[in-house]
Amino acid sequence: MPDDHTDVLVSGGGPAGLSAALFAQKNGLETTLLDTDKTWMHKAHLFNYLGVGSIDGSAFLETARAQVDSFGVNRIQDSEVTDVSATDDGFIAETADGEYAAEYLVLATGANRDLAETLGCAFDGDLVDVDVTMETSVTDAYATGAMVRAEEWQAIISAGDGAAAALNILSKEKGEHFHDFDVPADADEIFGSMSVEE
């Protein structure tokens, strides 16, 4: 029996995984993110991330994690998904500390495609084959970032992939196209109680 059940399970805590978790949790889906903290972002300095003039990759992650945490994502640091399988109700992910069940799975493990292969996702050459929403050939399983792109490994592209996956999940859940679009009047309600560092 899994230790934890959630709506959306994200494996990977780089820009793609954090973005997927943020969009899903912010819009009412209980989300768990399992993160090994082995993202390439620790080796990066961002000058090309729209809206960010210059920031060290580790500092960017610190801010992104605080933002995700402020929305209530169950973010489990230093936890690696070692195996994943599809069930009649979604997915089971195994870690050294236990199992997690979810209706939806977002793989955001950089260029490591092992979990997608284990799950039986279709590949196009060395890349996981996805549609424009980042959904794989396995229904309700999504792949993002470097695992689906040949050498197009940019933080902002990966974050977009994570957002696309989460928006598709939200559209499925709501039964219509969903758009995460806030207006200035929402800002006080959404961000009034947050303490995310600028």
C-alpha positions in Angstrom: 0.0 0.0 0.0 1.5 3.4 -1.0 2.6 5.7 1.8 1.1 8.8 0.1 -1.6 9.4 -2.4 -1.7 12.6 -4.4 -3.4 14.0 -7.6 -0.1 14.8 -9.4 3.3 13.3 -8.7 6.3 15.1 -10.1 9.7 13.3 -10.3 12.4 16.0 -10.6 13.0 19.4 -9.1 14.5 21.5 -11.8 12.6 24.2 -13.7 10.2 21.7 -15.4 9.3 19.9 -12.3 8.9 23.0 -10.1 6.8 24.7 -12.8 4.5 21.7 -13.2 4.1 21.4 -9.4 3.4 25.1 -9.1 0.7 25.2 -11.7 -1.0 22.0 -10.5 -1.1 22.9 -6.8 -1.9 26.6 -7.4 -5.1 25.4 -9.2 -6.4 22.9 -6.7 -4.6 19.6 -7.4 -2.7 18.1 -4.5 0.8 17.7 -5.8 3.9 15.9 -4.5 7.3 16.6 -5.9 10.2 14.2 -5.3 13.6 15.8 -5.9 17.1 14.4 -5.9 18.6 18.0 -6.1 20.9 16.8 -9.0 19.6 19.4 -11.5 22.0 21.1 -13.9 20.7 24.4 -12.5 23.4 24.2 -9.8 26.0 24.6 -12.6 24.2 27.5 -14.4 23.9 31.2 -14.3 20.8 32.6 -15.9 21.0 35.7 -18.2 18.5 34.3 -20.7 15.5 33.6 -18.5 12.8 36.1 -19.5 12.1 38.5 -16.6 15.3 37.6 -14.8 18.2 39.9 -15.5 21.0 37.8 -13.9 20.8 35.1 -11.2 22.9 32.1 -10.1 21.2 28.8 -10.8 21.2 27.7 -7.2 19.7 31.0 -6.1 17.1 30.7 -8.8 16.2 27.2 -7.4 16.0 28.6 -3.9 13.5 31.2 -5.0 11.5 28.8 -7.1 11.3 26.3 -4.3 10.1 28.9 -1.9 7.4 29.9 -4.4 6.3 26.2 -4.8 6.4 25.6 -1.0 4.2 28.7 -0.4 1.4 27.2 -2.5 1.6 24.0 -0.4 3.3 21.5 -2.7 4.4 18.5 -0.8 8.1 18.8 -1.9 10.3 16.0 -0.7 14.0 16.9 -1.0 16.7 14.3 -1.6 14.2 11.7 -2.7 14.7 9.7 -5.9 12.0 7.7 -7.8 13.7 4.4 -8.4 10.8 2.7 -10.2 7.4 3.6 -11.6 4.5 1.6 -12.8 1.0 2.2 -14.2 -2.0 0.9 -12.3 -5.8 1.0 -13.0 -6.0 4.2 -10.9 -2.9 6.0 -12.1 0.7 5.4 -11.1 2.9 4.0 -8.3 6.3 5.5 -7.8 8.9 3.8 -5.6 11.6 5.5 -3.6 14.0 4.3 -0.9 11.6 5.7 1.7 8.4 4.2 0.4 5.8 4.3 -2.4 3.7 7.2 -3.7 0.4 6.9 -5.7 -1.0 9.5 -8.1 -3.5 9.9 -10.9 -1.0 11.8 -13.0 2.7 11.6 -13.4 5.1 14.2 -14.6 8.7 13.1 -15.4 11.1 15.9 -15.1 14.4 14.1 -14.7 16.5 16.0 -17.2 18.2 13.8 -19.8 17.7 10.7 -17.7 15.0 8.8 -19.5 15.1 5.5 -17.4 11.7 6.0 -15.8 10.0 6.7 -19.1 11.5 3.6 -20.5 10.5 1.5 -17.4 6.9 2.9 -17.8 6.8 1.8 -21.4 6.6 5.3 -23.0 7.2 5.4 -26.7 10.5 6.9 -27.9 11.5 8.7 -31.1 15.1 7.7 -31.3 16.7 8.6 -28.0 14.0 11.1 -27.0 10.7 10.4 -25.2 7.9 10.9 -27.7 5.4 13.5 -26.5 2.6 15.6 -28.0 2.3 19.4 -27.7 0.9 19.0 -24.1 4.0 16.9 -23.1 1.8 13.8 -22.7 3.6 10.6 -23.5 2.1 7.5 -25.2 1.1 6.3 -21.6 -2.1 8.2 -20.8 -1.7 10.7 -18.0 2.1 10.4 -17.9 4.0 13.4 -19.1 7.7 14.0 -19.9 9.4 17.3 -20.0 12.7 19.2 -20.7 15.8 17.4 -21.8 14.2 14.0 -21.9 12.1 15.2 -24.9 14.5 17.6 -26.6 17.8 17.0 -28.4 20.3 19.6 -27.1 17.6 22.2 -26.5 18.3 22.3 -22.8 17.3 25.7 -21.5 15.7 26.4 -18.1 13.0 28.6 -19.6 12.0 25.9 -22.2 11.9 23.3 -19.4 9.7 25.5 -17.2 7.3 25.9 -20.2 7.2 22.2 -20.7 6.3 21.7 -17.0 3.6 24.4 -17.3 2.2 22.7 -20.5 1.9 19.4 -18.7 0.2 20.8 -15.7 -2.3 22.9 -17.8 -3.2 19.7 -19.8 -3.8 17.8 -16.5 -5.9 20.7 -15.2 -7.9 20.7 -18.5 -8.6 17.0 -18.1 -9.7 17.5 -14.5 -12.0 20.4 -15.3 -13.4 18.9 -18.6 -12.5 22.0 -20.6 -9.5 24.0 -21.7 -8.0 25.5 -18.6 -5.9 28.7 -18.6 -3.9 29.8 -15.5 -4.3 33.6 -16.0 -4.4 35.9 -13.1 -5.3 39.5 -13.2 -4.1 42.4 -10.9 -7.2 42.1 -8.7 -6.2 38.5 -7.9 -2.7 39.5 -6.7 -3.7 40.6 -3.2 -5.8 37.4 -2.7 -3.1 35.1 -4.1 0.1 36.8 -3.0 -1.0 38.7 0.1 -0.1 36.0 2.5 3.0 34.7 0.6 6.5 35.5 1.7 8.4 34.6 -1.5 11.7 36.3 -1.9 11.9 38.8 -4.8 
